[in-house]
C-alpha cells in the first residue's frame, strides 16, 4: 500500500497520525486528532502493538500533542486496527472511549466467545455449514490462538449524537455494513467527514455475513443503504481511516455501489436449479488470488462475503436457501 506517510497538521485544529498495522497489507490506520479546550479527541486509535503505540504517541508528540492530554477516543468500529489501542490511551490519559452501541454489543459477545470456545468448535461448525472440510482448518483439533477483544466503551453512541468535543460539532452518522455499528463522523464546523472504513478512496471494505446463516440481518443491504445516505451529504473533504484523504464523496460512494451490484450479478450467475453449497459457490467467484492458493482465513472471509451477497439476493427474491440442514445450499428462486 506504499510508504507510511508522516504525521500531518491538516489545519483547522485537526491532525493526522498514521499508525502501522504489523504484517497487514493495509500498512497503517490514519488516526485523526481534533483539537478542543479540554484536550484532543481521537478518531480511532490503531492496532494494539508496541510499534503502533510508539507511532501514535510519538506522532502526536511531533505535532505538539501529548497523548496524556487526550480527552476522548471515538471509535468508528470495533475492528482491532481501529479500536485496539483505545484502551491503552484511556489508561494513559483517563480519556473516555465512545462507540456505537451495536459494536459495543459485538465486543461483549466476542469476549464471551473467546472464553467459551477455546477449541474453536464454533469455527469448525461454520466450515461444515458452508460445505467445506474440517481438514481445511489450520491445526485442526488444536486450540486456536486467543484474540484479545478491544476495550469496551464508556459511552455508547447512536445515530445523530453529537460527540463530546468541546467547541466543535462532531456528529455521529450511523453507517452499518462493514460492522453493525460502524459510524462516520461529520465535522460540521469543518466541512469534513471521517469515514472510517465505510468509504475508502481506492479499495472497498470487507462486507461479510458471519455466522453464515445469521438470521434477520443483511449487512450488504445495510452497506448499500449507508452508502446512498452519505452520498447525499455535501462535504468538502473525506478523511478515511486508510490510504489518503480525497474529495468527491458522492462519486466514490456511487462507484462502490456499482462494484457490489456487479458482484451480486456474478453471484446470481453461479446459481441455477441445482442446489450449490456456499463453499462451492465461493470457490467459483473471482478473487484477487486463485481459490486453491488461498489460506484458510482468506477462504473463510471470502465465504462470509459470498454469504452477505446471497442474503441480499434472497431479500431481493433472486436466490433461495434449500432446506435447513448443514450444509447451506442455494438455488435460483
N, C-alpha and C positions, 0 to 999 in steps of 0.2 A: 504493500500500500504506500510505499515511498518513505522518505526520511521523516522522522518525527519533527514537527515544527517547534519553534521556540515559544515560550510564554509571551503573551502579547497584550498590550493595552489597546482596547478596542474603542476607547473614547466613551464619553457619556457615563462614566463611573462603572465601567464594565471591563473585565479582564478574562483572558482565556489561557488555560494551562493544559497542555497535552500530557496525559498520564499513561504510561506504557501498559500494554496487556501482554505479559510474557508468553511467548510461544503461540501467539494468535495472529493470523494474517491481517486482522483489522489494525494491528500495531499499537493503537492508542485510543483512549477516550478523551474527548475535549471536555474538560471541566471548566465551567464558567463561574466567575465570582462577580456578584453585584454589590456595589458599594452602598452602605447605609450608615446612618449615625450610630447605630448600635453594633456595628461590625458587619463584615461582608456576609452575604448569603450565597452559598454554593449551589449551583445546579449540577447535580450528580457529584460523585466523589472518586470513582475509579476502582480498579481491581485491588483486592486485598492481597498485597505482596509488598515486601520490603522495598523493592526498587520503585514500585508505584508510589508508595508512601513518600519516599525520598524525593521523587519527581514532583509530587503535589506540594509538599512542604517547601522545597527549595524554589519551585517555580513561582509559588505565591510570594515567597520572600524576595525574589528578584524583582517583583512588581511593587514591593513596599508593603506587602500584606503579611501579617503574622498569623499563622494558622491557629494560634491560641486565641485570636480575637474573633474567630468565625462565630457568627450569631446563629446561623442555621444552615441545614443542608436539605434542599428539596430534591427528591429523587424522582426522575422521570419514570422509572420502572425498576422492578426488583432484581433484574439480572446482575450477575456479580461484577461485570465491568462498569456498572453504574452505581450500585449500592454497596459494593464490597468494603470500601474504606469509610463509609458513613459512620459506622460505629466507632472507629478509631478517632475520627475527627471529633465526635461527641465526647469521647473520653479525654481528649486533649484540651478542648475548649469549653466544654459544657453546652455546646450547641444543641438545639433541637433537631430532630430528623422528621421531615414531612414526606408523606407518600399517599397515593390514592388508597382508599380503604380496601378495594378489591385485591390489590397487590399485597397489602398487609395480610389479608386472609390467606393468600398463596404462601407467604412466608410461614405463617402459623402451621399450615398443612405440611409444608416442606420440613419443618422442624420435627413434626410428629412422624413423618415417613422415614426420616433418617434414623430415628430411634427404633422404629418398629420393623424396619425391613433391612437389617444388616446383611442378609444373604441374597439380596436383590430378587426376591421372589416376585415382586411387582414387575420388574423388568422382564423376567422370564415369561410371565403370563402375557405381557404385552406382545412379545415376539410370537408366541403361539397364536394369539388373537389375530395378528396381522397375516399369519400364514407362513412365517419364517421358521427356521430351525433353531432350537436352543444351542446347538453346536456353534452357531454364529456368534454367540456371546463370548467376549474375551474372558478367559479364565473361568469358563462355565463351572458352576458348583463351588466357587471360592468366594469369600466375602469381597464385596466391592469397596473401593476407596470411598471413605466418607467425605462428603462435600459439606463445608461449613456454610450454613444458611446466613444471609445477611442480617444485620441488626433490625429489630422491629422498630417502627417509627414511634415517636412521641405524639405526633399529630397526624391524624388520618384525614385526608383531603377528599373533596368531592368536586364535581364539575361546577365551575363558576366561582369557586372560592378565591379570595384574594390572599396570597401568601404573605406571611409576616416579614415584610421587607420595609422597615420604616422609611417614609419619604418617597417610596416608589409604588407603582401599581403593577404588580405581577399576578396575572390571573390564570387560574387553572383551566385548561381546555382538555376534557377527557377524550382520549383517542384510543379506545380499545382495539386490539387486533394482535399486535406483537406480544402484548401481555394483556390480561384482563383489565388491569388498572393503569395502563400506560397513559401518561399525561404529556401534553405540550404546555408551554408556559408563555403566555403573551405578555411581553413587557410593554404595557400600553403607553407609558410615558416615554418610551424609547423607540417605538415603531419597529420592534424586533420580536421574533418568536423563537424560542428554544424548542426544537422538535425532537430531542432525544433520538430514538431510532425510528420514529414514525415516518419522517421524510428525510432521506439522505440524498446527496447530490448525484451519486453515480450508481449505487447499489440499492437493492431492496431488502428490507428486514425479513428474517425468517417468520413465517406465519404458519403455525402448526397446531394440530389437534392432538393432545396427549393427556390422558389415555385416548387411544384411537377411537373408542366408542363413547367418549364422554357425552352424556345426553344434554339436550337443551342449550347447547352453545353453538355458535357459528363464528369462529374467530376471523375467517376471511371475510365473511359478510360484514362483520363489525368493522374490520380494517377498511374495506372499500367505502363504507359509510363515513368513517372517520376521515378518510382522505377527501371525500367530497365536501365534508364540513370545513376543513382547513383550507381547501382550495378556494373557498369563498371569502377568506379573510384577506384584507388589504394591509399588508405589512411590507416594509421596505427591505428587510434583510432576514434571512433564515439562518439560524445558528444550530446546526445539528451536532450530535454527540460524536460523530466520526467523519473523517475526511476533511471537509473545509466548508466555510461559510459561502452562501450563494444568494442570489436574488431570483425572482420568478417562481414563487411558491405554487401558484395555480398551474403553471405549465409542468412543473416537476410532478405534482400530485396527479395530474392527468396522465402523464407518462407511466407512472406506477400502476394506475388503474388499468391502463391499456395492456401492460405486461401481464397482469393477473387475468384479464379477460382472455388473452391468448393462451395462457396456461390452462384455464378452465376448458377451453376448446380442445386443447391437447389431451387432457384427461378424458373428456367426453368421447373423443375419437377412439380411445382404447376400450370403451365399453361396448357390449353387444348383448345378445340374448343369452350368451354363455356366461354363467357366473364366474367372476375372477376375484382372487384374493387381493387384499390390499398390497401384500408383498409383491405379487405378480405384476399388478398394475404399476407400482412404484418402479420396479425394475425396467419397465418398458418406457418410462419417461426420459426426457433429455435432461442430463445433469452436467455439471462442469467436468466431472470425472466419470469414466465408464463405471457402471454398476459393479462389475466383477472386481474393480480396483478399489472400491470404496471401503473404508474401515467401518466397523460395526456402528459406531456412534454417528457417522455420516449417514449410514443407511437408516438408522432409527429416526434421525431428523428429517430425512427425505420422506420416509413413510408418514411422519406427522404432517408434513406439508401436503402430501398427496391426500391424506385423510381430511385435512381442512378444505381442500378444493372439492373433494367428494361431498362433504357436508353441505357446502354451498350449492352444489349441483342437486343434491337431494332437496334442499329447500326451494330450488327453482323448478322442481318437478322433472329434472332430466335424468337423474340416477335414483336407484332404489337399492336398499340393502336386502339381501335374500336370506331369510332365516334369522335366528337369534343366537345360534351356537357358534363356538370357535371353529374355524377361523372366520373373520369377517369376509363376506363375499358380496359383490355388487354387480348389477346389470343396468342396462338402459331401462328406463321406465316404459 
